[in-house]
Amino acid sequence: MLGNLTDKEANELITMFSENVRSNMFARNIVESQLFPVTHYIGVACYILYDQSFQYNILKEIAKKISPEDIGRRSKCLASPLNQQAFYSLAMLYLHGRAQVINDNNYLKKKGDTSIKVEPDEKKGETKFVLDFWSRLSPNYLNSGTLVTEKKKLQVLDNKYINYLKDQMIPITEKKKDIIKLLKQTIAHLSIFNFLFQAECRAGIFEHGPYYLENISEPLVFKEFQYLYTDTEMFGIDFAGIRPHKITNLSPVPNIIFGMTLKDMKKLNFNDWGTLFADPSDFTSKITSIGIWTKELIHPKDVRYPYNLGTLKPLTPDILNELSKFAKNATKELYIEFAKWNFIEKLMLGTGLYANSLNALCSSYVGLEDKFNWTWTLDYAQNKPFKTDLLNSDKIKIYIDKLERFPYGAHPFLKRMSRGVKFRKEDPSYYIIQD
């Protein structure tokens, strides 16, 4: 039965994941502008996911209709709504929220509150369920069959799928060098747009590889941009409740996938958030061929592995000019709009992206996206009653006010990530199951 883990099994998962998250966190630079309170809204979302059992209650309903193993397999394709970034975040954000609550409870207990139960039995059961659900996703998604990326490779596509794309790629000759310059500009414009559209988080961008085409020794990597603004529903979900910002300049396609074969690369490393660390970092001069595709927005409940993963449509390089124009104009629109928003509006936009988006996409895999309400963040920002009984708005205010006391809204439990190896081995950053 899903969630039937022993304390030992749960603790092993928590310990492994704590170290993996720490490794990934310290391997990247964190950049936060003054526009969105990123660290603060992540902390609020994590509280909601764990403390109000928001994630558990949704996953419990999803698990009645589909196994996490099947979700993992259905995601083994280009431009999948769920990918390793999503699966990794499912566990990370929940455990992050759990660690915040346990840290709070330990503090209250030390202050003399004897009524505090650091981790009630009910919450232990919920945590084991979420851990078990998560532990069945990536092994059925990653080619390595592991929980996290192995040897810094993020490979999810099978050879047949890869070689199908080979004839759709364009060799880059001296006469076609101008395509690379335009590709570089387009990726830069899309990255800036995506960063702003997603309230300064990286959701929507996913890089994976390396793969190898038949009879070609040069590695192939993919860079995907999802959720480009077309003012239409995606996967049956009305994202207006999650992302209320409107854009008048629409994207010509709902997503774009770039495939690139590369020569003479010293390093191609990927992490579990789908980020490529390359040497040289600007590898545009190393591109030997490119492929450009968009993918139909097939509803996830209709996806079946391996024979119905959605149709890929090859595109010509002409699409690059259209995408650059869209991204530049949309970015200007967003800056003007967001500059008018108040603090709570910005904070709740980010909170919804972290607390809603992943759960909404998971629910769409079984056609349950309309069973749950996703507009509560907008309702909170506008001081309206919630349309869901899964969440308590008074508690959300408590989270916001509590985190506001700390620099950048960063919960003090995060200091646990910086402890030495000996301390972390005895007491993992995300806390083992508490007595």
C-alpha positions in Angstrom: 0.0 0.0 0.0 1.3 3.5 -0.9 2.8 5.2 2.1 3.5 1.9 4.0 7.1 2.8 4.8 8.8 2.0 8.0 10.5 4.7 10.0 13.9 3.3 8.9 12.9 3.4 5.2 11.5 7.0 5.5 14.7 8.1 7.3 16.9 6.6 4.7 15.1 8.6 2.0 15.2 11.8 4.0 18.9 11.4 4.8 19.8 10.8 1.1 17.6 13.6 -0.2 18.9 16.1 2.4 22.4 15.6 1.2 21.4 15.7 -2.4 19.4 18.9 -2.1 22.3 20.5 -0.1 24.8 19.5 -2.9 22.5 21.0 -5.6 21.9 24.2 -3.6 25.5 24.9 -2.9 26.5 24.3 -6.6 24.4 27.2 -7.9 24.3 30.9 -7.4 21.1 32.4 -6.0 20.1 35.7 -7.5 17.1 37.6 -6.2 16.0 41.0 -7.4 14.0 43.5 -5.5 10.9 42.9 -7.7 9.7 39.6 -6.1 10.2 38.3 -2.5 11.4 35.0 -3.8 12.8 33.4 -0.6 9.8 34.6 1.4 7.1 33.2 -1.0 8.9 29.9 -1.2 8.8 29.6 2.6 5.1 30.4 2.6 4.3 27.9 -0.1 6.3 25.2 1.7 4.4 25.8 5.0 1.1 25.5 3.0 2.2 22.2 1.4 3.1 20.5 4.6 1.4 22.3 7.6 -2.0 22.4 5.9 -1.6 19.0 4.3 -2.3 20.6 0.9 0.0 18.4 -1.1 -0.9 15.2 0.8 -4.6 15.7 0.3 -4.2 16.3 -3.4 -1.8 13.4 -4.0 -4.0 11.1 -2.0 -6.8 11.7 -4.5 -4.5 11.4 -7.5 -3.2 8.1 -6.2 -6.7 6.6 -6.2 -6.7 6.8 -10.0 -3.1 6.5 -11.2 0.1 5.1 -9.8 3.1 7.4 -9.5 5.0 4.8 -11.6 2.6 5.5 -14.4 3.1 9.3 -14.0 6.8 8.8 -14.3 6.6 6.7 -17.5 4.1 9.0 -19.2 6.6 11.9 -18.7 9.4 10.2 -20.7 9.1 12.6 -23.7 10.0 16.0 -24.8 8.1 18.9 -23.3 6.3 16.8 -20.7 4.2 18.8 -18.2 6.0 16.9 -15.5 9.8 16.3 -15.5 12.7 15.7 -13.1 12.5 19.3 -12.0 8.9 18.8 -11.0 9.4 15.4 -9.3 12.4 16.6 -7.4 10.5 19.7 -6.2 7.6 17.6 -5.1 9.8 16.0 -2.4 12.0 19.1 -1.7 9.2 21.6 -1.1 7.2 19.3 1.1 10.3 18.3 3.2 11.3 22.0 3.3 7.9 22.8 4.8 8.1 19.9 7.2 11.5 21.1 8.4 10.2 24.6 9.0 7.4 23.3 11.2 9.6 20.9 13.1 12.1 23.7 13.7 9.3 25.9 14.9 8.0 23.2 17.2 11.4 22.5 18.6 11.9 26.2 19.4 8.5 26.3 21.2 9.3 23.2 23.2 12.7 24.6 24.3 10.8 27.7 25.4 8.8 25.5 27.8 5.6 24.7 25.8 5.1 21.1 27.0 1.9 20.7 24.9 3.9 20.7 21.7 4.1 17.4 19.7 7.1 18.0 17.4 5.8 15.6 14.8 2.3 14.1 15.5 1.6 10.5 14.3 -0.8 11.8 11.6 1.9 14.0 10.1 4.3 11.1 10.1 1.9 9.1 8.1 1.4 11.9 5.6 5.1 12.3 5.2 5.6 8.6 4.6 2.9 8.8 1.9 4.5 11.7 0.1 7.9 10.1 0.3 6.6 6.8 -1.0 4.8 8.6 -3.9 7.9 10.6 -4.8 10.2 7.5 -4.6 8.2 5.8 -7.4 8.3 8.7 -9.9 11.9 9.3 -11.0 13.0 5.6 -11.1 10.3 5.2 -13.8 11.3 8.5 -15.6 15.1 8.6 -15.5 16.9 6.2 -17.8 19.2 5.4 -14.9 16.2 4.1 -12.9 17.4 6.2 -9.9 15.7 8.6 -7.6 18.1 11.5 -8.5 20.4 12.2 -11.4 23.3 9.9 -11.6 26.8 10.9 -12.7 25.5 14.4 -13.5 23.5 13.1 -16.5 19.8 13.7 -16.9 18.7 11.3 -19.5 15.0 10.4 -19.9 14.5 9.6 -23.7 15.0 6.2 -25.2 17.2 5.6 -28.2 14.3 5.1 -30.6 12.8 8.4 -29.7 16.2 10.2 -30.1 17.0 8.7 -33.4 13.5 9.6 -34.7 14.6 13.2 -34.4 17.9 12.8 -36.2 16.6 13.6 -39.7 14.8 16.7 -38.4 18.0 18.4 -37.3 19.8 21.0 -39.4 23.6 20.8 -39.9 25.3 24.0 -39.1 27.7 24.9 -41.9 29.6 28.2 -42.5 26.7 29.5 -44.5 24.3 28.9 -41.7 26.3 30.5 -38.8 23.7 33.3 -38.7 21.2 30.8 -37.4 23.4 30.3 -34.3 23.6 34.0 -33.6 19.8 34.3 -33.8 19.3 31.1 -31.7 21.5 32.6 -29.0 19.5 35.8 -29.0 16.2 34.0 -28.9 17.2 31.8 -26.0 18.4 34.9 -24.0 15.1 36.7 -24.7 13.0 33.7 -23.8 15.0 33.1 -20.6 14.4 36.7 -19.4 10.7 36.5 -20.2 10.3 33.1 -18.5 12.2 34.3 -15.4 9.8 37.3 -15.0 6.7 35.4 -16.1 7.4 32.8 -13.4 7.9 35.4 -10.6 11.7 34.9 -10.9 11.8 31.2 -10.6 13.1 28.8 -13.2 9.9 26.7 -13.7 9.2 26.4 -17.4 12.8 25.9 -18.5 14.2 22.4 -18.6 17.5 21.2 -19.9 18.5 17.5 -20.2 20.9 15.1 -21.8 23.5 14.3 -23.1 22.1 11.8 -25.6 23.8 10.3 -28.7 22.3 9.9 -32.1 23.0 6.8 -34.1 26.4 6.9 -35.8 27.1 10.4 -34.4 29.6 10.8 -31.6 28.7 14.4 -30.7 26.4 14.7 -27.7 22.9 16.0 -28.1 21.3 18.3 -25.4 17.8 19.7 -25.2 16.6 23.0 -23.9 12.8 23.4 -23.5 10.7 26.4 -22.8 7.2 25.6 -21.7 4.1 27.7 -20.8 4.8 30.4 -23.4 1.8 32.7 -23.3 -0.9 32.0 -25.9 -4.0 33.1 -23.8 -5.4 29.5 -24.0 -5.9 26.8 -21.4 -3.0 24.3 -21.1 -3.6 20.7 -20.2 -7.2 21.5 -19.2 -6.1 23.9 -16.5 -7.3 27.5 -16.4 -4.0 29.1 -15.4 -5.6 32.5 -15.0 -6.2 31.6 -11.3 -2.5 30.8 -10.9 -1.0 33.4 -13.2 -3.5 36.3 -13.4 -1.2 38.5 -15.4 -2.3 39.1 -19.0 0.0 39.6 -22.0 -1.3 41.2 -25.2 1.6 40.0 -27.3 1.0 36.3 -27.7 3.5 33.6 -28.4 3.3 31.9 -31.8 3.6 28.5 -30.1 2.8 27.2 -26.6 6.2 25.7 -26.1 9.5 25.4 -27.9 12.2 22.7 -27.8 15.8 23.2 -29.0 18.0 20.2 -29.7 21.7 20.9 -30.2 24.6 18.6 -31.0 27.9 19.9 -29.7 31.6 19.3 -30.4 34.7 19.6 -28.3 32.9 20.1 -25.0 34.9 19.8 -21.8 31.9 19.4 -19.5 28.2 18.7 -19.8 26.7 18.3 -16.3 23.1 18.4 -15.3 21.4 18.7 -12.0 17.9 17.6 -10.8 16.4 21.0 -11.5 17.2 20.5 -15.2 20.0 23.0 -15.3 23.0 22.5 -17.6 26.5 23.4 -16.4 28.7 23.4 -19.5 32.3 24.1 -20.2 32.6 26.3 -22.1 29.5 28.0 -20.7 28.8 29.8 -24.0 28.8 26.8 -26.3 27.1 28.4 -29.3 30.3 28.2 -31.3 30.4 24.4 -30.6 26.9 23.7 -32.1 27.1 21.4 -35.1 23.4 20.9 -35.7 20.1 22.1 -34.3 16.5 20.9 -34.2 13.6 23.1 -33.4 10.2 21.7 -32.4 6.9 22.5 -30.7 4.7 19.9 -29.2 0.9 19.6 -29.3 -0.8 20.2 -25.9 -2.2 16.7 -25.5 -4.1 16.4 -22.2 -1.9 14.4 -19.8 -4.8 12.0 -19.0 -4.6 10.9 -22.6 -0.9 10.3 -22.7 0.3 6.7 -22.8 3.9 5.4 -22.8 5.4 4.7 -25.2 2.9 5.0 -28.1 1.0 8.2 -27.4 3.3 10.9 -26.1 2.1 13.8 -28.2 3.0 15.0 -31.7 6.2 16.9 -32.2 6.1 19.5 -35.0 9.5 20.5 -36.5 9.9 24.2 -37.1 12.1 26.2 -39.4 14.6 28.8 -38.0 12.1 31.5 -39.1 10.3 30.9 -35.8 13.3 32.4 -33.9 12.5 35.9 -35.0 8.9 35.5 -34.0 9.8 34.1 -30.6 12.3 36.9 -30.0 9.8 39.6 -30.8 7.2 37.9 -28.5 9.6 37.6 -25.6 10.9 41.1 -25.8 7.5 42.7 -26.0 6.0 40.4 -23.3 8.8 41.1 -20.9 8.2 44.9 -21.3 4.5 44.4 -20.6 5.2 42.3 -17.5 7.6 44.8 -16.0 5.1 47.5 -16.4 2.3 45.4 -14.8 4.3 44.0 -11.9 5.6 47.4 -11.0 2.0 48.3 -10.1 1.5 45.3 -7.8 1.7 45.5 -4.1 3.8 43.3 -1.9 1.1 40.7 -1.1 0.1 40.4 -4.8 3.7 39.6 -5.7 4.2 37.3 -2.8 1.0 35.3 -3.5 1.8 35.0 -7.2 5.0 33.2 -6.2 3.3 31.2 -3.5 0.8 30.0 -6.0 3.4 29.0 -8.5 5.2 26.8 -5.9 2.1 25.5 -4.1 -0.4 25.2 -7.0 1.4 24.6 -10.3 2.9 21.2 -9.6 -0.2 19.8 -7.9 -2.4 21.1 -10.6 -0.3 19.4 -13.3 -0.2 16.2 -11.3 -4.0 16.2 -11.0 -4.4 16.7 -14.8 -2.8 13.3 -15.3 -6.1 11.8 -14.2 -8.4 14.6 -15.2 -8.9 15.9 -11.7 -7.7 19.4 -12.4 -11.2 20.8 -11.8 -11.7 18.9 -8.6 -9.5 21.4 -6.7 -9.6 25.2 -6.5 -6.4 27.0 -7.7 -7.6 30.6 -7.3 -7.0 30.9 -3.6 -3.8 32.8 -4.0 -5.6 35.5 -6.0 -8.5 35.4 -3.6 -6.1 36.0 -0.7 -4.3 38.9 -2.4 -7.7 40.5 -3.1 -9.0 39.7 0.4 -11.8 37.5 -0.9 -13.2 34.3 0.8 -11.5 31.0 -0.3 -13.4 28.6 -2.5 -11.6 25.6 -1.0 -11.9 23.9 2.3 -8.3 22.6 2.0 -6.7 25.8 3.2 -7.1 28.3 6.0 -6.4 31.9 5.1 -5.7 32.9 8.7 -2.8 30.4 8.8 -1.4 31.8 5.6 -1.2 35.2 7.2 0.7 33.7 10.2 3.2 32.2 7.8 3.7 35.5 6.0 4.1 37.4 9.2 6.4 34.8 10.8 8.8 34.7 7.8 8.8 38.5 7.5 10.8 38.7 10.7 13.8 37.0 9.1 16.2 38.5 6.5 14.7 38.0 3.0 12.0 35.8 4.6 14.5 32.9 4.9 13.4 30.4 7.6 16.2 29.8 10.2 16.1 26.0 9.7 18.1 26.7 6.5 21.2 27.1 8.7 21.1 23.4 9.1 22.3 23.0 5.5 25.6 24.7 6.4 26.6 22.3 9.3 29.5 20.0 9.0 29.4 16.4 7.7 29.5 14.8 11.1 26.5 16.8 12.4 24.5 16.2 9.2 25.2 12.5 9.3 23.7 12.3 12.8 20.9 14.7 12.2 20.0 15.3 8.5 19.1 18.8 7.3 15.5 17.8 6.7 15.1 15.9 10.0 14.5 12.2 10.4 11.1 11.0 11.7 10.6 12.6 15.1 9.5 10.8 18.3 
